[in-house]
Amino acid sequence: MKLLLIGAGGVGVYFCGRAASGGAEVEVVAHSGFEAVKSHGYFVQSIAGDFNFRPSRVIRAVAECTSDIDAIVLATKVLPEIDRVKLLEIPAGLPSHPPIVLMQNGIGIEEDIAAAFPENEIISVISYVGISRLSPDQIVHRGAGKLLLGKYDSRDTVTADRIAGCFRAGGIECTVTDDIALERWRKLLWNLPFNPVSVLAGGVNTAQMCDRGELEALCETLMQEVAATANAAGVHITGAMIREQIEYTRKFPAYKTSMLQDFASRRPMEVDAILGNAVKIAAKYGVDVPAMRCCAALLKSVDKMNRNGQLVK
């Protein structure tokens, strides 16, 4: 397959780099570090084996991509200031409408893309991976490394199976589901508590949040609110799933969450995609989520002050 990667951060580079090692041709839209990436590609230090990912082409904009792209992988952060629809505008000369693969965090992130590109299949992807980006061309893979994907708003798995095969060829554990909505809420069980709490608690890692203390209790409360919201929206999340996520995190190598890494580097944090959208969905269905609302308000303030360099560290 020929893939176009938009959003050359740690997650997109790692998984598309693995796909390239399995035979895929990957064009990358690179902004930061363009010349370095064009010269020598990306260096990935990985627990699954180090590798050098050299894209088939490095370009500055989607308009420069070749005409026979099989799928577009969008792996940017989901932030208010990033116009994802504009990033995905396909050159008029392309003969088809390639699937759009959303390799992104959060809940409620597919609707605007599906509305803007009704002729493109939307494949929603959830990544389970511990990744750090040291520089534009250097990535460190520290934990996990699997994908779960399915077609948005449909149980058809034909296209998702094709794309999964592309990643599997590069050694990635990749599972196709016919209920991606359930899996997005299941992933939010992890993302919503651990990402915000890692920042709001002063820069703690996953091991410190899962030590059976007060922070773990807070994370469990947030998980219970996520479950209540999902169930009200018609997606069945159970108490067993909550316990599974806590146990999974206890066994995971001590890791600084992606949101904490963004905070430390004064990069924007995905407050709305991970917290804000969930609070809105809860309000829509009349679910009381006081812990989520509190964390959302605090995190929005911290994010704003951090971006402006106003926080005392």
N, C-alpha and C positions, 0 to 999 in steps of 0.2 A: 504493500500500500504506500501511497504518497500522502504524507501528513503535512499540514501547515500548523506550526505552533505559534500562538499569540500569547505572550506572557511568559517570558523566559526567566522565571524565578526558579527556586529550588525544586518545587514539585513538578512543574512542566518539563524542566530540563532533565530531571532524573528519569521520569517515566518515558518520555519521548526518546531520551538517549538509549534506554534499554531496548525500546522498540527498534531503534536504528541498528543496534547490535544484532538484532534478529532478522535484519534484512529490509526494514522499512526505509524509505527515503523521506527525510524530514527537513523541510524548509523552516527556518526560524526567523520571526520578526524580532530583531534585536535593537534596542535603543541604547541602554547603558553598555559600555564596553564593546561597541560595535566592531571597532578595528581589531581588538584583541580576539574576539570570538571568530571573526572572519579569518584571522591569521592561523589560530591554533585550536579553535573550538572550546569546549568546556572540559575542565578536569574535575572528575567526580571521585571523591574518596568514599568508599562504600563498604559497609559490613558484608555485603554480598560480593565484593570484589571491585577494586578500583578500575576505572576506565576513562578513556578520553572520547568524548562525544563530539564528532565533527559533522555538523549538519551538511546536507547536500547543497544547500544554499543558505546564505545569511543575507537578509534583506531588511530594509528600514520601514517598509509599509506593506500592508496586504495587497495593495495595487500592483506590487512588483512580483507577486507569486506566479508560478507557472499555471497553465490552463487546465492541467489534468490532475488537480488535487482531489484525493479520494475522501478526505475528511479534514475539518478544521478543529484543532484543539485549542480551546480558550482556557488559559490557566492563570489569568490575572487575579489579583485580589478583587473582591466585590466591595467597592467603595463608591460613595455618592459622586465623587469627582471623576470617576472613570466611566466614560460613556461606552458601555459594552456594545451597544447596538452600532455605534459609529465605528468601533474597532473591527466589527465583523462585516462591514459593508464590502460586498464582493464585487470585483471588477466586472463590468457589464459583458466583457468578452468571454467569461467562463461559460462553457457549454451546458453545465449542469448546476444543480443546487446541492452541493456536498453536505453530508451530515455535519452538524455542529456539536462538538463534544465538549460539554461544560465540565471541566476538571476543577471545580471550585467549591468552597465551603459555604455553608449556610442553608437556610430554609427559605422557600419562596423566591428562588433566584432564577427559575426557568420561565416564568410567565411573560416577562417583557421581551425576552429573546424569541419565544415562540410566536408572540404577536407580531414582532417585527419581521420575522422570516418564516411565514406560513408554509412555504414550499420546501423548507429544509427540515429534515428529521432532527429532533433534539435528543441527543444521548447524554443523559445525566450521569456523572461519574463521581464516586466517592473514593478518596484516597486515604489509606491508613499507612502513615509513614512519618518517621522522625527525620526532618531535613533542616539543615542550616546552610545559608548562603554566605560564604565568607567574603566574596567579591563577585563582580559581574560574571567572571568566568571560572569561579571555584565553588563547588558544592560539596557538602559533607552529609552523607546518608548515615544516620546513627541507629535507626530502629525501624522494625516492621518493613513494609514495602509492598503492599498489595492494593488491588483496585476492585471495586464493585460497581457495575454499571447496568443501566437499563434505559429503555426508551421512555421519555417523558410523556405522561398522559396516555400511555398505551401499554398493553401487555405483549406486544409484538417484539420478538427478540432477534429477528433476522439480522438487522444492521448491527445491533449490539454484539452479536456473536462474531461477526466479521472483524469488528474493531478489537474485541477481546483477543481474537486470534493473533492480531498484530502485536499486542503487548506480550502475550504468552510466548511468542516466538523469541522474545528477548529475555525470557526467564522470569517474567512477572507473574505472580499468582493473581489471576483475574477471574472473577465470578460474575456471571450474568444473572440478573434477576428480572422477573416480570412484575415486580412491585417496588420500583425505585423510591416511591414516596415513603413507604415504610422504612427503607434503609436510610433515607435522608434524616428522618426523625430519630432513628436509632443512632446515627452519627452525631446528631445534635445533643443527644444524651451526654456525649463526651465533650463536644466542643463548647457547649454553652456554659457548663460549670468551670471546666479546667482552664480554658483560655482566659476569661475575665478574672477569675480568682487569682490566677498566677500573677497578674498585674496588680490587682487591687490589694493583694496581701503583701506587696512589697518586693516582688521578684522571686517568688518561690518556684521550685521545680515540681515535677509530678510526684516524686517520692515524698516531698514535704507536704503535699496536699493529700496524700493517701497514707497517713501515719496513724489513722484511727483517732485523730484529735478533732479540734474544733473546725479546722478547715475542711476536713473530710465530711463532717456533719453538714457544713454549709453546702458543699458540692452535692451531697445526697439530697438536700432540700431542693436545690435547683433542679436536679434530675426529676424529682417528684413533680415539680411544676411543669417541666417539659412533658412528662408523661400525661399529666392531666390535660394539657393543651392539645397534644396529639390525639388523645382519645376523644376529646370534644370535636376535633376536626375529622373524625372517622378513621383514624389510624391507630391500631391497637398496639400500645406500648405497655409492657408488663413490669411488675416489680422484679421479676427474674432478670430482665434485661438491664435494669439498674444495677443489680448486684454483680452481673457479669462485667459491666463496664468498670466498676470499682476494682474488682479482682484483676481484670486485664491491666489496669493502670498500676496496681501494686507490683505486678510482675515485670512491667516495662522498665527498661533502663532509665534512671533519673534523667529527665529531659526538660529543657526549657521550651514551653509552648511557642508556637509560631507567633501568637499575639504578643507574648513577652519579648520575643526577638524583635518584633516590629517596634514595640515600645522602647526597648533599649537603644535602638538605632534611630529613634524619633521618626519612624515611618508611620503613616496612617494605619489605624487598627480597624478591623472589620466589625465595628460595633453593631451596625444595623443588620448585616447579613447573619450574624451569629446570635445577637440579643434583641435588637430593635424589632426585627420582623416577627420573632416569636412573641414578643409582648403585644404587637398589633394583632396577631392571630388569636392570642388569648382574649384580648378585649372584644374581638369580633364574636367569639363564642361565649362570652360572659364568664371566663375562668379567672379567678383571682390569683394573681402571681406576684405577691409582694416582694419576694426575694429577687425575682427577675427584674421587676421594675426598679428596685433599689440599685442593683448592680448596673443596670442600663444607664440610669441617671449619673451614677458615680463615674462609670467608664467613659461616657460622653464628655464629661468635664475633664477627666484626666487626659483623654485623647486630645482635646482642644488645647489644653495648656501645654501638653508635651510637644505638640507640633510647633507651638509658638515659642518654645524654649523657656516657658515660665515656671516649670516645676523645679523645685529645689531638690537636687539628688545628693 
